[in-house]
Amino acid sequence: MSITDWPLSERPREKLLHQGASALSDAELLAIFLRTGVKGKSAVDLARDLLNDFGSLRALLESTQASFCAAHGLGVAKYVQLQAVLEMSRRHLRSSIERGDAMENPQQVREYLSLKLRHQSREVFACLFLDNKHQVINYETLFLGTINAAAVYPREVVARALANNAAAVVLAHNHPSGVAEPSMADQQITERLVKALNMIDVRVIDHMVVGDREVVSFAERGLL
């Protein structure tokens, strides 16, 4: 049965307009993105098959171009559309935290850092540089590591803080294992960075560790 034959209240687009996007299932949201189905399947049926094949919506969104385009009903055009949507999401979150004190809404900072780091297959260390009003100056990836570690050099972090004329910084890195729990090595490098940045009057506001399902804040854990 075509979606146009469904009751209005059950059609994804109409449901979104009347109840909001949060009321839709993953398959319904994906169906709106796909727009059309394939022969013998509605867009919702195709969306359900894709979610089953990839395992989850996240796995689909973070899949490589090759695996995405190889799936039935998808292709280069859809891959390009998806990448544009994801980048718009990142830019929207960044603009949200740039408009005021970033630390007044730590959840938005978490979501932004998660979008930037969660999908990385190796450890990445980055910094969110802030001015004296805690407004975002810049986000920079500073160090790339292996699947379980990244060498972090305080001297380089200090140099980038000075280059950005930062008054404060939020440190961030991901754990490709998916477990966001800070390690002893994480705590040790954070202590070294706090001391190094204190020498140039740059305050470390937080260090956030990005995992699959959560982002752990050093500040909230009392580790700073």
Secondary structure, 3 states (H helix, E strand, C coil): CCHHHCCHHHCHHHHHHHHCHHHCCHHHHHHHHHCCCECCECHHHHHHHHHHHHCCHHHHHCCCHHHHHHCCCCCHHHHHHHHHHHHHHHHHHHHHHHCCCHHHCHHHHHHHHHHHHCCCCCCEEEEEEECCCCCEEEEEEEEECCCCCCCCCHHHHHHHHHHCCCCEEEEEEECCCCCCCCCHHHHHHHHHHHHHHHCCCCEEEEEEEECCCCEEEHHHHCCC
